[in-house]
Amino acid sequence: MQEPRKDLLMQVDGMTCQGCVNAVTKAIQRLDPGARVDVDLDHGRVHVVTHAQSVEVARALDAAGYEAHAMTG
């Protein structure tokens, strides 16, 4: 049985451009293809609605080269 969707807010350091937005989005959607991802580049935050745990999202973003930690979830 799949985990219920979670509403996560992540602080993600190192994002500077649209390429970063694309990389972050792809990293999260590889983890959960059905995830909804909204990147706030100006504030370095990513809002994710996903079945994944916040620690899994943070690990995926770390592997993509971004320092990430959960603000919620």
Secondary structure as a PSIPRED ss2 file (coil, helix, strand):
# PSIPRED VFORMAT (PSIPRED V4.0)

   1 M C   1.000  0.000  0.000
   2 Q C   1.000  0.000  0.000
   3 E C   1.000  0.000  0.000
   4 P C   1.000  0.000  0.000
   5 R C   1.000  0.000  0.000
   6 K E   0.000  0.000  1.000
   7 D E   0.000  0.000  1.000
   8 L E   0.000  0.000  1.000
   9 L E   0.000  0.000  1.000
  10 M E   0.000  0.000  1.000
  11 Q E   0.000  0.000  1.000
  12 V E   0.000  0.000  1.000
  13 D E   0.000  0.000  1.000
  14 G C   1.000  0.000  0.000
  15 M C   1.000  0.000  0.000
  16 T C   1.000  0.000  0.000
  17 C C   1.000  0.000  0.000
  18 Q H   0.000  1.000  0.000
  19 G H   0.000  1.000  0.000
  20 C H   0.000  1.000  0.000
  21 V H   0.000  1.000  0.000
  22 N H   0.000  1.000  0.000
  23 A H   0.000  1.000  0.000
  24 V H   0.000  1.000  0.000
  25 T H   0.000  1.000  0.000
  26 K H   0.000  1.000  0.000
  27 A H   0.000  1.000  0.000
  28 I H   0.000  1.000  0.000
  29 Q H   0.000  1.000  0.000
  30 R H   0.000  1.000  0.000
  31 L H   0.000  1.000  0.000
  32 D C   1.000  0.000  0.000
  33 P C   1.000  0.000  0.000
  34 G C   1.000  0.000  0.000
  35 A C   1.000  0.000  0.000
  36 R E   0.000  0.000  1.000
  37 V E   0.000  0.000  1.000
  38 D E   0.000  0.000  1.000
  39 V E   0.000  0.000  1.000
  40 D E   0.000  0.000  1.000
  41 L C   1.000  0.000  0.000
  42 D C   1.000  0.000  0.000
  43 H C   1.000  0.000  0.000
  44 G C   1.000  0.000  0.000
  45 R E   0.000  0.000  1.000
  46 V E   0.000  0.000  1.000
  47 H E   0.000  0.000  1.000
  48 V E   0.000  0.000  1.000
  49 V E   0.000  0.000  1.000
  50 T E   0.000  0.000  1.000
  51 H C   1.000  0.000  0.000
  52 A C   1.000  0.000  0.000
  53 Q C   1.000  0.000  0.000
  54 S H   0.000  1.000  0.000
  55 V H   0.000  1.000  0.000
  56 E H   0.000  1.000  0.000
  57 V H   0.000  1.000  0.000
  58 A H   0.000  1.000  0.000
  59 R H   0.000  1.000  0.000
  60 A H   0.000  1.000  0.000
  61 L H   0.000  1.000  0.000
  62 D H   0.000  1.000  0.000
  63 A H   0.000  1.000  0.000
  64 A C   1.000  0.000  0.000
  65 G C   1.000  0.000  0.000
  66 Y C   1.000  0.000  0.000
  67 E E   0.000  0.000  1.000
  68 A E   0.000  0.000  1.000
  69 H E   0.000  0.000  1.000
  70 A E   0.000  0.000  1.000
  71 M C   1.000  0.000  0.000
  72 T C   1.000  0.000  0.000
  73 G C   1.000  0.000  0.000
